[in-house]
Amino acid sequence: MTEAIVETRGLRKEYTGRRGTRVAVADLDLRVPEGEVHGFLGPNGSGKTTTIRMLLGLASATGGEMALFGRPVPAALPEVIGRVGAVVESPKFSPNFSGRQNLLLLARSVGVADQRVDQSIESVGLQGRERDRYKTYSLGMKQRLAIAATLLKDPRLLILDEPTNGLDPRARDAMLALITELPEKRGCAIIVSTHLLTDVDRVCDAAVIMHQGSVRFAGTIDELRARGV
């Protein structure tokens, strides 16, 4: 069996307030094998982002177990987080610097060789525009630069939260093509969180559909299509 990059068992997150307890994620079982694109599908508030935040150590779990690269998290998170790249918020790039300059600054701040910058630019298809100022970039180009920034560490797991949100049809097609290519180009597994079923159908090998914190479907894309979803 292919190594599991991500694995959860009975993962649960509850929030308690004046109005009682709200379950954000209810007993999630998840397995993401090496080299696969795995979709997290569901509307806002379904638990997708909360799950991602728990995997990244940004939120604590109420119950259950999590593992990255076979190591338990959050206990082993300092050992494995360097192998994870995530785009869950809009990164803060300098608008007057070029895309390449922004990546160089980031690379040098974390001790990554300059040559990784050009490799990352090529991986996301920004060649020819990398010396343009960031403020001139379209939203799609900004998304690509954000992914290039995560690739500087050569991650084995890439987490993308709503990567096509706000993109025009051409930029969306280009982003989905990039997501399809990256596992082969960079040897990484990818988790794509989205509310768009069409995106999941186009790029994912498997998917989890969540609604109000509960899993409504978990399986391969072929199994999902067979259900006529």
Secondary structure, DSSP 4 states (H G I P E B T S, - for coil): -PPEEEEEEEEEEEEEETTEEEEEEEEEEEEEETT-EEEEE--TTSSHHHHHHHHTTSS--SEEEEEETTEEETTTHHHHGGGEEEE-S-----TTSBHHHHHHHHHHHTT--THHHHHHHHHTT-TTTTTSBGGG--HHHHHHHHHHHHHTT--SEEEEESTTTT--HHHHHHHHHHHHHHHHHH--EEEEEES-HHHHHHH-SEEEEEETTEEEEEEEHHHHHHTT-
